[in-house]
Amino acid sequence: MKRLTILAAALCAGPAVAVPGGRIDSLPAGDYVCELPGDATGAAGIRQPEQSFSIHNANSYRSAAGRGAYLLTGDHLTMTSGPKRGQHFHRISDRFLRLIEPDGRDGQLRCVRQVVNNR
């Protein structure tokens, strides 16, 4: 019995095992403005307001179409419910996301967290 107790204590004291896909995390709260790339003859980005969303707490978002939840594991963001359900994003940085296309590659749509100098 003593050996079992020591083994259990040793297992509990070890580092947590990473979940598949990476560490569970959350996005910084704020508005994420989505846009497609522009060109040299016009704007640098063409805003897509129907794709934009706001993060309000650790795991929920709000868009023009309604509210939902998300899961961020490592650098992979999955919209798990609500109007954006099924969309996947690649987190490039804390403030920059790129929509993942059905073929698994990063797409053209980018979503950037709004700050004072990009409103």
C-alpha positions as CSV (number, residue, x, y, z in Angstrom):
1,M,0.0,0.0,0.0
2,K,2.9,2.3,0.8
3,R,4.4,1.8,-2.6
4,L,1.1,2.6,-4.3
5,T,0.8,5.8,-2.3
6,I,4.4,6.9,-3.3
7,L,3.7,6.0,-6.9
8,A,0.5,8.1,-6.9
9,A,2.2,11.0,-5.3
10,A,5.1,10.9,-7.9
11,L,2.6,10.8,-10.8
12,C,0.7,13.8,-9.4
13,A,3.9,15.8,-8.9
14,G,5.0,15.5,-12.5
15,P,4.5,18.1,-15.1
16,A,1.1,18.3,-16.9
17,V,1.0,16.5,-20.2
18,A,0.3,18.8,-23.1
19,V,-3.1,18.3,-24.8
20,P,-3.2,17.4,-28.5
21,G,-2.9,20.6,-30.6
22,G,-1.0,22.5,-27.9
23,R,-1.8,24.4,-24.7
24,I,-5.3,25.7,-24.2
25,D,-5.3,29.5,-24.3
26,S,-7.5,32.5,-24.9
27,L,-7.4,35.5,-27.1
28,P,-6.9,39.0,-25.8
29,A,-10.3,40.8,-25.4
30,G,-11.1,43.4,-28.1
31,D,-12.4,43.9,-31.6
32,Y,-10.9,41.8,-34.4
33,V,-11.3,43.6,-37.8
34,C,-11.2,41.2,-40.7
35,E,-10.1,42.1,-44.2
36,L,-8.9,40.8,-47.5
37,P,-5.6,42.1,-49.0
38,G,-5.9,45.2,-51.2
39,D,-3.5,46.1,-53.9
40,A,-1.0,48.9,-54.8
41,T,-3.8,51.0,-56.5
42,G,-6.0,51.3,-53.5
43,A,-6.3,50.4,-49.8
44,A,-3.9,48.0,-48.2
45,G,-6.9,46.0,-47.0
46,I,-10.5,45.6,-47.9
47,R,-12.6,45.3,-44.8
48,Q,-15.0,42.5,-44.4
49,P,-17.4,43.6,-41.7
50,E,-19.5,40.5,-41.8
51,Q,-16.4,38.4,-40.8
52,S,-15.2,40.8,-38.0
53,F,-15.9,39.8,-34.4
54,S,-15.1,40.8,-30.8
55,I,-13.7,38.7,-28.0
56,H,-15.4,39.5,-24.7
57,N,-14.1,36.9,-22.2
58,A,-11.9,33.8,-22.0
59,N,-13.9,31.8,-24.5
60,S,-16.7,33.8,-26.2
61,Y,-17.0,36.0,-29.2
62,R,-19.7,38.3,-30.7
63,S,-20.2,39.1,-34.4
64,A,-22.8,41.1,-36.3
65,A,-24.7,37.8,-36.7
66,G,-24.7,36.7,-33.0
67,R,-22.6,35.2,-30.2
68,G,-20.6,32.0,-29.9
69,A,-17.7,30.2,-28.3
70,Y,-14.2,29.4,-29.4
71,L,-11.4,27.1,-28.5
72,L,-7.7,28.1,-28.9
73,T,-5.2,25.3,-28.7
74,G,-1.6,26.2,-29.5
75,D,-1.9,28.4,-32.5
76,H,-5.1,26.9,-33.8
77,L,-8.4,28.8,-33.2
78,T,-11.7,26.9,-33.7
79,M,-15.1,28.6,-33.6
80,T,-17.1,26.0,-31.8
81,S,-20.5,27.5,-31.7
82,G,-22.5,30.5,-33.0
83,P,-22.5,32.1,-36.4
84,K,-18.8,31.4,-37.1
85,R,-19.1,27.7,-36.0
86,G,-16.7,25.6,-38.0
87,Q,-14.3,28.4,-39.0
88,H,-10.6,27.7,-38.2
89,F,-7.9,30.3,-37.8
90,H,-4.1,30.2,-37.6
91,R,-2.9,32.5,-34.8
92,I,0.1,34.3,-36.2
93,S,0.5,36.5,-33.1
94,D,-1.6,37.6,-30.2
95,R,-3.2,40.3,-32.5
96,F,-3.1,38.6,-35.9
97,L,-5.2,35.7,-37.2
98,R,-5.4,34.1,-40.6
99,L,-8.5,32.1,-41.8
100,I,-7.6,28.5,-42.6
101,E,-9.1,27.3,-45.9
102,P,-10.8,23.8,-46.2
103,D,-7.5,22.5,-47.8
104,G,-5.7,23.3,-44.5
105,R,-3.7,26.2,-45.9
106,D,-3.8,29.8,-44.6
107,G,-6.3,31.8,-46.6
108,Q,-6.4,35.4,-47.7
109,L,-8.7,36.6,-44.9
110,R,-6.9,38.1,-42.0
111,C,-8.3,39.4,-38.7
112,V,-6.3,41.9,-36.7
113,R,-7.1,43.1,-33.2
114,Q,-7.9,46.8,-33.3
115,V,-5.6,49.1,-31.4
116,V,-5.4,52.9,-31.4
117,N,-3.4,53.2,-34.6
118,N,-5.5,50.9,-36.8
119,R,-9.1,52.1,-36.3
